[in-house]
Amino acid sequence: GEPGSFMMNTFGTTFHDFAGSTVVHSVGGWVALVGAAIIGPRIGKYGKDRKSRAIPGHNLTIACLGVFILWFGWFGFNPGSQLAAAGEGNRQAISHVFLTTNLAACAGGFFSLIVAWMKYKKPSLSLTLNGVLAGLVGITAGCDLVSPVGAALIGAICGTVMIFAVDFIDHVLKIDDPVGASSVHGVCGFLGTVLTGLFATGEGLFYIGSANFLLAQLFGAIVVGCWAAGMGFVVFKGLDIVHGLRVPARVEEEGLDIYEHGETAYNS
């Protein structure tokens, strides 16, 4: 049967993922995490002492531009998931989604900035940018159901947790995730889906005192995450066995642009 019908029978409510915190973002995040683990770290990422070494990005200005383009695109992604704009009801729903989406992004960026500043003694631009994305990813599941205050809290929580998820994956799991995709999309996609079960004004635990909707959200996010990680392992491991995922060390060090396209991407 359909997962929604199973959760309706089990928890008395259905799983809710308005624009894809789970089905889009957490799926990509868990697959990315498994893929990064199978491919292995970049040359020089971990020393002989197994300590992580930072490999700076090429251009933070371009990275910042990319995040702002994504932020702008989210205003089509989330409100567009209403799937209709005719009538007063749809217009109000779209306006509400615009508001909650932007508040979560702002809160995610602000709190990731503050937490990174406290943790690392410097205000990290790259982590702040990821905090904006963490807020956007987290609110995507319940942007139609939560209040503006709830949206800001979801963004703040996701922006904060993302900092520690990046650190955990890098330093504890020893998985090289260059842009923190598994933390932003996997962890915050899962977290935002579950937080919807707390902050949704109609069925959330904080509003009606019942955990049924929260349990449905948790169950759905876990099932999809397990499926995504499992399928990611099958695909990446299969490709690794059949063709191989790593290029030779010389190709990695000199750049795939030279060997794959016959030209360099950057002037050194």
C-alpha distance (Angstrom), angle and dihedral (degrees) to the residues before:
residue distance angle dihedral
G1 . . .
E2 3.79 . .
P3 3.84 116.4 .
G4 3.79 89.6 -126.9
S5 3.80 92.3 56.2
F6 3.80 90.5 48.3
M7 3.80 91.2 53.1
M8 3.79 91.1 45.0
N9 3.81 89.5 55.4
T10 3.80 94.2 42.2
F11 3.79 104.2 38.3
G12 3.80 102.6 17.9
T13 3.81 92.2 -116.0
T14 3.80 140.4 61.9
F15 3.78 133.8 -106.6
H16 3.81 112.6 -98.7
D17 3.80 125.2 -153.9
F18 3.80 106.3 155.3
A19 3.80 100.9 -175.7
G20 3.79 104.3 2.0
S21 3.81 117.8 -78.8
T22 3.79 85.1 149.4
V23 3.78 108.0 22.6
V24 3.82 94.2 43.3
H25 3.78 110.0 22.0
S26 3.78 106.6 28.2
V27 3.80 91.0 43.7
G28 3.79 90.0 54.5
G29 3.80 92.0 42.9
W30 3.79 96.4 52.1
V31 3.79 92.6 44.0
A32 3.81 89.0 49.5
L33 3.80 91.7 50.5
V34 3.80 92.7 51.4
G35 3.79 91.7 43.8
A36 3.80 92.8 50.5
A37 3.80 90.3 49.4
I38 3.82 92.4 51.6
I39 3.81 95.7 43.5
G40 3.79 91.4 48.0
P41 3.81 132.5 -142.9
R42 3.78 126.1 -47.3
I43 3.78 117.4 -97.2
G44 3.79 108.5 -81.7
K45 3.79 96.2 14.8
Y46 3.81 94.3 113.1
G47 3.78 122.3 31.4
K48 3.78 127.8 -144.3
D49 3.79 87.4 -87.5
R50 3.84 87.6 57.7
K51 3.80 90.6 -120.2
S52 3.78 116.9 144.3
R53 3.79 118.3 -109.7
A54 3.79 121.4 -159.4
I55 3.81 116.4 -119.2
P56 3.82 104.1 -163.4
G57 3.78 120.6 -135.4
H58 3.79 119.1 -108.8
N59 3.81 99.5 -116.5
L60 3.81 127.4 5.7
T61 3.80 91.4 -170.5
I62 3.80 91.1 60.7
A63 3.81 89.6 43.4
C64 3.80 89.6 53.7
L65 3.80 90.9 49.4
G66 3.80 89.8 50.5
V67 3.79 92.5 53.2
F68 3.80 92.1 49.2
I69 3.80 89.9 50.4
L70 3.81 88.8 51.7
W71 3.81 90.7 47.0
F72 3.80 90.1 52.7
G73 3.80 90.9 46.2
W74 3.80 91.1 53.7
F75 3.80 88.0 68.3
G76 3.77 87.0 67.1
F77 3.78 94.3 37.0
N78 3.81 99.7 54.1
P79 3.82 104.1 30.0
G80 3.80 88.9 39.8
S81 3.79 89.1 60.9
Q82 3.80 87.6 72.0
L83 3.84 81.7 78.3
A84 3.81 93.4 -153.9
A85 3.80 135.6 59.1
A86 3.80 103.2 179.6
G87 3.78 117.7 107.7
E88 3.78 134.5 26.7
G89 3.81 93.8 -85.4
N90 3.79 93.6 57.4
R91 3.79 92.5 44.3
Q92 3.79 91.8 53.1
A93 3.80 91.6 46.0
I94 3.80 91.9 50.9
S95 3.81 91.6 47.8
H96 3.79 90.2 50.7
V97 3.81 91.7 50.7
F98 3.82 90.5 49.5
L99 3.80 89.7 54.1
T100 3.80 98.5 45.3
T101 3.81 92.0 44.6
N102 3.79 93.7 53.2
L103 3.81 94.7 43.3
A104 3.79 91.5 52.9
A105 3.80 91.4 49.3
C106 3.81 92.1 50.4
A107 3.80 93.0 46.6
G108 3.80 92.3 46.5
G109 3.78 92.5 52.4
F110 3.80 94.6 44.0
F111 3.80 96.7 48.1
S112 3.79 94.3 43.4
L113 3.82 87.8 53.1
I114 3.81 92.2 51.6
V115 3.81 95.3 43.4
A116 3.81 93.3 46.3
W117 3.83 89.1 48.5
M118 3.80 91.0 52.5
K119 3.80 94.6 42.9
Y120 3.80 100.5 42.7
K121 3.85 100.4 22.8
K122 3.81 90.3 -123.0
P123 3.83 131.4 81.4
S124 3.80 101.8 -114.8
L125 3.80 115.1 -148.9
S126 3.81 93.6 -165.2
L127 3.81 92.5 53.1
T128 3.80 90.7 44.9
L129 3.79 89.6 54.2
N130 3.79 89.6 49.9
G131 3.82 87.9 48.5
V132 3.81 90.1 59.0
L133 3.80 89.2 51.6
A134 3.80 91.1 45.0
G135 3.80 90.2 56.3
L136 3.79 91.7 47.1
V137 3.79 92.5 48.9
G138 3.80 92.8 46.4
I139 3.81 96.0 51.1
T140 3.80 94.4 46.5
A141 3.81 94.3 86.4
G142 3.79 98.3 51.9
C143 3.80 106.0 19.0
D144 3.80 89.2 122.7
L145 3.82 95.8 48.2
V146 3.80 107.5 41.7
S147 3.80 129.7 78.0
P148 3.82 122.5 -116.6
V149 3.81 89.5 -100.6
G150 3.80 90.5 49.3
A151 3.80 90.1 50.0
A152 3.80 91.6 52.8
L153 3.80 90.8 48.9
I154 3.81 92.3 49.4
G155 3.80 89.9 50.2
A156 3.80 92.0 47.8
I157 3.80 92.9 49.1
C158 3.80 93.8 46.9
G159 3.82 92.7 45.8
T160 3.80 90.1 51.9
V161 3.80 97.8 43.7
M162 3.80 91.1 47.6
I163 3.84 90.3 64.5
F164 3.78 92.1 57.1
A165 3.81 93.6 40.4
V166 3.81 90.9 56.3
D167 3.80 89.9 49.8
F168 3.82 93.1 46.8
I169 3.80 95.5 49.0
D170 3.79 92.4 46.3
H171 3.80 102.4 40.4
V172 3.81 104.0 26.1
L173 3.80 106.1 29.0
K174 3.82 91.0 32.9
I175 3.79 91.7 -141.1
D176 3.80 113.9 148.8
D177 3.81 107.3 -133.7
P178 3.83 103.6 167.9
V179 3.82 97.8 -164.2
G180 3.82 100.9 25.5
A181 3.81 92.3 -112.1
S182 3.79 94.9 150.1
S183 3.81 90.6 52.3
V184 3.80 96.4 44.5
H185 3.78 98.2 40.6
G186 3.80 104.8 21.8
V187 3.79 103.0 38.1
C188 3.81 97.0 32.0
G189 3.79 93.1 41.5
F190 3.80 88.9 55.1
L191 3.79 92.6 41.8
G192 3.80 95.2 48.3
T193 3.79 91.0 50.6
V194 3.79 91.6 52.4
L195 3.82 93.5 43.6
T196 3.79 88.7 56.6
G197 3.79 85.3 67.0
L198 3.79 88.1 60.2
F199 3.80 102.8 38.8
A200 3.82 104.5 35.0
T201 3.80 105.0 119.7
G202 3.80 94.1 -143.3
E203 3.81 104.5 43.2
G204 3.80 106.3 3.3
L205 3.78 121.0 128.4
F206 3.81 92.5 -121.3
Y207 3.81 91.1 56.2
I208 3.81 107.5 38.1
G209 3.80 102.0 18.7
S210 3.81 93.7 -125.3
A211 3.81 121.9 120.3
N212 3.81 95.5 -158.0
F213 3.79 95.9 100.1
L214 3.81 91.7 42.6
L215 3.82 90.3 52.8
A216 3.79 91.4 48.8
Q217 3.80 90.1 51.8
L218 3.79 92.0 47.2
F219 3.79 93.5 47.0
G220 3.80 93.4 48.1
A221 3.80 93.8 47.4
I222 3.83 92.0 49.3
V223 3.81 94.1 47.8
V224 3.81 93.4 48.8
G225 3.81 91.1 44.7
C226 3.80 93.0 51.9
W227 3.80 91.0 47.5
A228 3.81 92.7 48.6
A229 3.80 94.1 47.5
G230 3.79 91.4 46.4
M231 3.78 94.4 48.8
G232 3.79 90.6 43.5
F233 3.79 89.7 55.3
V234 3.81 92.2 49.3
V235 3.80 93.3 48.9
F236 3.80 98.5 42.7
K237 3.79 95.6 40.2
G238 3.78 90.7 46.4
L239 3.80 91.9 51.4
D240 3.80 90.2 46.0
I241 3.80 91.6 53.6
V242 3.79 96.7 41.9
H243 3.80 101.2 39.1
G244 3.79 110.1 -3.4
L245 3.80 127.0 -115.0
R246 3.81 103.0 -139.0
V247 3.76 123.5 77.0
P248 3.83 119.2 -144.0
A249 3.79 115.2 -77.6
R250 3.81 92.5 -110.6
V251 3.80 91.6 54.8
E252 3.80 91.3 48.5
E253 3.80 92.9 49.6
E254 3.81 96.8 45.0
G255 3.78 95.1 39.9
L256 3.79 136.0 -97.0
D257 3.80 90.0 -118.2
I258 3.79 89.6 71.7
Y259 3.79 96.0 47.1
E260 3.79 99.4 35.6
H261 3.82 100.7 36.0
G262 3.79 104.9 17.8
E263 3.81 95.6 -121.1
T264 3.79 139.9 76.0
A265 3.79 121.9 -106.1
Y266 3.81 95.3 -150.0
N267 3.76 136.3 29.2
S268 3.79 109.0 -120.6
